[in-house]
Amino acid sequence: MALKIENTLKRARALRRLPGSDSPLELPRMVKDAMAFLLERFERHGPVFKTRFFTPIVFLIGTEANKSIMVTRRTEFSFGRGYGITNANVVFDGSIMLQDGAEHKRTRGMLTPAVGRLAVQSSGEQVYRIWSDAVERMAAADSFDAYQGAEHATFDVAANTITGLDLGPETDSFRPLMHTIIGGMMAPVPYRIPFLSLDRAVKAREAIIDLMRPKIQAARRAEEPPGLVGLLAQYRDEDGTALSDDEIGRHLILLFWAAYDTTASASSWILHTLAYRPDWQERLREELAAVPESDVGLLETNKKLKQLDWFLYELERMYPSALFFPRVAIEDIEYNGHVIPADTPVFYSPYMTHRDPATWDQPNTFDPDRWDPDNDRSAKLSHLVGFGGGPRLCLGRAFAKLQLKIQIYTLLRNHRIEPVPRCVPKVQGVPVHHPTDSYLRLVRL
């Protein structure tokens, strides 16, 4: 007991020495305007500062900080414990998000080939059909909200390709359950109390598993089961042990959330950005004219679509889906002249790092040409962390990139996208970074 008290006091003394604030008002200030919050504290305190989101937190900002957390010093930070301080500890209990070490390595080894199979032409054709239908709905409307339009399409993609649900009533029954889970992730009370958000999220998770159970069991019996559900249903570890229905269901729910929520953000930024950059609409439309409608798989394999890659790199840099990600210091860490005590949550921020003038030329300007290797000041891909990095690089990165390319292709092939006059877009920072009140319209070419 005495040792525990001594360690607590030692940790408090170390935290007091760090620049920043420990005010309980920090969280509401961040929620009100997360981008301004991060920018102000970075400008005032530099690349290391503390704040408080229920508990004291330390932010490490910059390319070197990201490299330390994700690669060179990654064993000093816990990924699983980082998400364990959030509601993911309850909502995604038992998932790879809460794992470290050998347990994480085993689960990732199982999921990587299964998720990797999504980024192939067969999945591309499904995604193409869904986005083609979405574009037709957008074009038929007088106007549409960028995020709402993107959210609807990316939900259908995730439901169809991740969980194997049929589009229509089956997917529609899934939608409110998934939104309940996402609401539980953001619940202000981090405890499961009957009838409150977190309790409803857990019940929704179990309802989704029950919804998917017949598909999982059918896939176990199939000789050549299709899709991600089939790959997980017939997976065996080195001892020949299969995953239970509940384990598969929980993995699928997490993969669905990751594939849908973050991709909805990126998709909405594509719609918004293209509407305000007709020059890039024309450049991409001209480049994509070489891809025949009958072979959208070329969007994944064609190395000549350089401007499309540059546009998506710059989109990731300027508009990462999440402003920050959590870790926990496993031991006392010395960084940049500061001591971060063990057990302290440590956050890195793609948003702030991607706008750090120490790394980027004109960081607040959307300029895809910065990725042109012939540019004397060409940007470095190693500095992008919108999908994470190192051994924890996002499992679905290739599939997300494929979907975004297909989205752009379906948008620009027959339409011009433009903003609705006099609409005044805003930006929401948390829980997912996306434009709001960005009303657009599609005009057929």
N, C-alpha and C positions, 0 to 999 in steps of 0.2 A: 504493500500500500504506500509506504513512504517513497519507494523508488518510483511508483507511478506518479505521485504528486511532484516529485523532483523533475521527472521528465516533462510533465505538463508545464511547469514553471520555466524550464529551459526552453521549451518550444515557444512559449509566449514571449520570452525575452528576445529570441531570435527573430520572431515575426515583428516585434516592435521596431527593430533596427531597419527593416525594409521600408523603402519609400512607398507612399500610398495612403489609403484610408482604411480604417476598420469600422467605419460607421454602419449601423444597421440600415441606413438610408441608401446604401450603395446599390442594393438589388432593385428597388423601385426606380432609381435613376437609370440603371442599365435597361430595364424593361421599357421605359418610356422612350429612349432613343439609344439603342445599343451602339450604333456606329459612332455617334457623337461622344458617347461615354468612353469608348475605347480610344478614340482619337485624342480626346482631351487629356486622358491620363497618360497616354504614351508621350504626348508633347510635353507634359509637365514633369513626368518622372523618368522617362527613358525606357529602355527595353526590359526592365525588371520592375514590377510594381505589385503591390498587394491590394486586394479589395475584399469584400465580404458578400457572398451569396449564401445566406444561412450560416455558413462557416467561413473562416478566413481562407482566401484563395490567392495564389501567386500567379501572375501572368508573365510569361517569357515570350518576348516579341523579337522577330528577326530571323533571317535565314540561318544563322549559326545556331540560334535557339532550336529551330525546327530540326536541324541536323542532329543536334545533341539528343533531343527527346526521342526522335524516331530511329536514329541509326547509331551514332558513335557511343552514346551513353544510355541507350534504351533500357539496359538492365537495371538502371537506377530508378526507373519510373514504371509504375504498374498501370497497364491499360485497363485490366479488369476492375481493379479497385477504383480507378477513375470513374468508370461508369457505375460502379457500385454505390457511389455517393449520390447518384441520381435515381429517379424512379424506375430506371431500367432494371435496378436490382430486384424489383417486384414484377414489373411487366414482362421483362425478358429473362426471367429466372431460368438458369440452365443453358443459356445461349452462349455462343462464341464471344459475344460482346463483353461478358463478365469473366472471361478466361485469360490466363497467363501461362507461360511456361509450357510444360509437356502436354497439358490438357489442351491448350490453345493449338499447339502444333498438330496434335492428333485431329482435332475438329477441322482445322484449316486444310489439312491433307485430304480430308474426306470431302469438304465442300468445294475446294478449288476446281477439280476436274468437272464436277457437276455444274457449277456456275459458269465455268469456261465454255461449256457446250452451248450456252445461250447465245454467245456471240458468234454464231455461224449463220449461214444463209437461210436455213430452215426457220430459225427464229426471226431473222430479218424480214422474211416474207410475211409472217404474222404481224410484226410491228408495222410494216408498211401498210397492210390492210387497215389496221386500227387507226393509224395516223391519217391515211387517205380519207377515211370516214369522218375523222375529227375535223380535217380541213374543210370538207364539204359542209359540215354543220356550221363552222365559223363563217364560211363564205355566204351561207344562206341567211345569216343574221345581219341586222342593220349594223350592229357593233357587238363586241364581246370583250370581257375583261381578260387580260393576258394571263393572269394566274389561274382564274377559274377554267379557262379553256385548256391550259396546259395540265392542270390538275386532273381534269376529267379524262383526258387521253392517257396520261401516264398511269392513272389508276387502272384503266382497262388493260394496258400493256402488262402491268405487274400481275394483275389477276389472271390473265390468260397464260403468260409465259412462266411465271414463278409458281403459281399454285395450281395451274391447269384447269381453272374454272372456265366454264362456257360464258361467252359474252351474252348479256341480256339478264333475265331474272336471277340466274345463279350469281353473277357478279354483283347485281344490284342488292342482293341479300347480304353480300359480303361487305359492301361499302359502309353502312352505318356501324358495323362491328369494328371495322378497322379504324374508323374515325374515333370511336370510343377508346380504343387502345392508344391512339395518338394523344387524345385528351388526357388520358391517365399519365402519359409520359410528362405532360406539362402541368400536372396537378400541383397547386401550391402547398398542399399538405402531404408530406412524403411518407404517409403511413396508410395502411389499408384499414379504413374505417367503413363499416357497412353503409352502403348506398352512396358513398362519396365517389369521386372520379377514379381513384386508384382501384377501389373495389370493383367498380363497374368495368374497368379495363381488364382486370384479371378474369372476370366472368365472360367478357367478350372474347378474350383469348381462348378460353375453354370451349366456347360456342363455335369459334372458327375451327378449332381442332376437330370437333365433332362433325362439322360440315365437310372437312377434308378427309375424315377417316375412311369413308367408303372408297374414295379415289386411291388412298394409300394402300388399302387392302387389295383392291383390284390390281394395282400395279405390282404388288408382291406376287400375284398369281400369273401375271402376263409373261409370255415368253420373251417379248421385246417391248418393255414398257416405254412409253414416250415421255419426253420432257424431264424436268428437274424432279418432279414427284417420283417418277419411275426410277431415276438414278439413285435417289436416296432410299427408296423402298427396297431395292435389291442390293444395297451396299452391305458389305461384310468387312469387319476389321481383320487384322492379321490372325486373330483367334477364331474367325468365322462367325463372330457375333453380329447379329443384325440390330439396327436401330428400332426402338419401339415406335408405335404410332405417335405417342405424345412427343417423343424426341424429334421425330421428323416434322411434326406439326409446329413445334416451337422454332425449329430452324427455318421453316418456310415462312412463318410469320415475321421473323426478324429480317429475312432476306426480302420479303415483300415490302416491309416498311422502308428498308434502306433503298430499294429499287424505285419505290414510288415517291416518297416524301422529298428526297434530295433531287431526284430527276425532275419532279414538278417544278422545283425552284429553277433549275437550269433551263428547262423548257420555257418557263415564263420569261426569263431574261432573254432568250433567243427571240421570242415574239416581240418583246418590248424594244430590244436593241435594233433589230432589223427595221422596225417601223420608223425609227428615228435615224437610220443610216441607209438611205436609198442607194448610196454609192456602193455599199457592201452587198446590198441585194443584187445589184447588177453584176458585180464581180463574181459572186457565188453562183448566180444563175448561169452566167456564161461558162464557168468552169464545170458545173454539174450537167450541162447540156450533153457532155460526152458519155453520161451514164444512161443506158437504155432502161426504160421502165420495166422491162422484162427481166432485168438482172440487178436488183438493188444490192445483191451481195457484193458488187463491185465497190460500194461505198465503204466496205470494211477493208478491202484488199488493194484498191487502186492507189498506188503511191503518187499519182500525178495530181491528186486533189489537195495540193499544198495550201491554197488559200483557205479551204474549208478547215484544215487542221489549224492554221494560224488563228482563224476566227474563234474556234473552240478553245484554244489555249488562252486567248485573251479574255474570253468569257469566264473561264475558270479563274483567271487571275483577278479580274475586276469584281466578279459576282460569285464567290464561293457560296455553296448552299448553306453551310454552317459558319458562323463567324468565329467560333472557337470550339475546342475539343478538350476533354478532361484527361488527366493522368493523376497519379498520386506518387509523391516521393517515397521510395522504399527506405531510404537512409538519408542522413544529413548530406546535402548537396551544396558544394561550392560552385557558384556560377557568376561570372562577370563581377567579381568582388563582393558578392553577397553570399550569405549562408541561408539555404532553404531547409528548415528542419524536417526530419522524417515525419511521415504521415500527413504532410501538407498537400492538399490538392494543388496541382500545377496545370495551368491551361496554356495551350499554344493557340495562336489566332491566324488562320490563313488570310482573313480579311486584312488585318493590320500588316502582316508580313508582306503581302502582295502589294501593299501601298507604301512600303517603306522606301523613302528616297535614297537610303544608303544602298539599296539593291537595284531599284528600278528608275529609269529615266522617265520623267514626267509621269509619275505613278498614277495620278488621278485622271489620265487621259486614256480613253478607249482607243487603242491603236494596234490592230492585229498585225500590221506591217513590222512591228518590233520583233516578230518571230521569224522574219525572213533571214535566213542564214547569210545572205549577201549584204545585210545591213551591218554597218561597222559596229553598231552597239546592239547586236542581236541578243535577245533575252535568252536565258538558260532554262531548259526544261527542268533541271534539277532543283530550281528554286520554286517550282509550283507544288503546292501541297493541298490543293482542293480535294484530292482523293486520298490524302494521307501520304505515307511513305514508308520505306523500309519493309520489314516483315509484316507490318500491319496495313500495307497498301490495300485499298478497298477491293474486295473480292469481285465486285460487279463493275469495275471500271471499264473494261472492254465492252460489256453489254450496254452500259450507260452511254458511252461514246457512240456506239452503233445506233442507238435509238435517237440520239440528238442529230446525227448525220441524216438519218431517215426523215426526221421531222423537218429539217431544213430543206431537204430534197422535195418532200411533198408540198411544202409551203410555196416554194419559189418556182416550181415547174410550170404552174398555170396561173399563178396569182401574184399580185403586188400587195404588200402589206403596208398600211399607213395608219398614223394616229388619228383618232377622232378629234376634230378641231375643238379647241378650248377645254379639252380634258387636262386635268392637272395631276399627273402621276405622283405618287409618294413611294416610300420604301419602308418595308417592315423588316426588322433585323432578326427577331427571335419569335418563335423557335426556329423557323426556317426563313432564310433571307430571300425576299422576293418583292417585285414591284406590286403596288396596290393602286387601285383606281386608274390603271393604265388601260384605257378603252381604245380598241383598235378595230379596223375593218379590213377585209380582204376584197380586192378588186380583181376580177378575172382579166387576164391579159387578152 
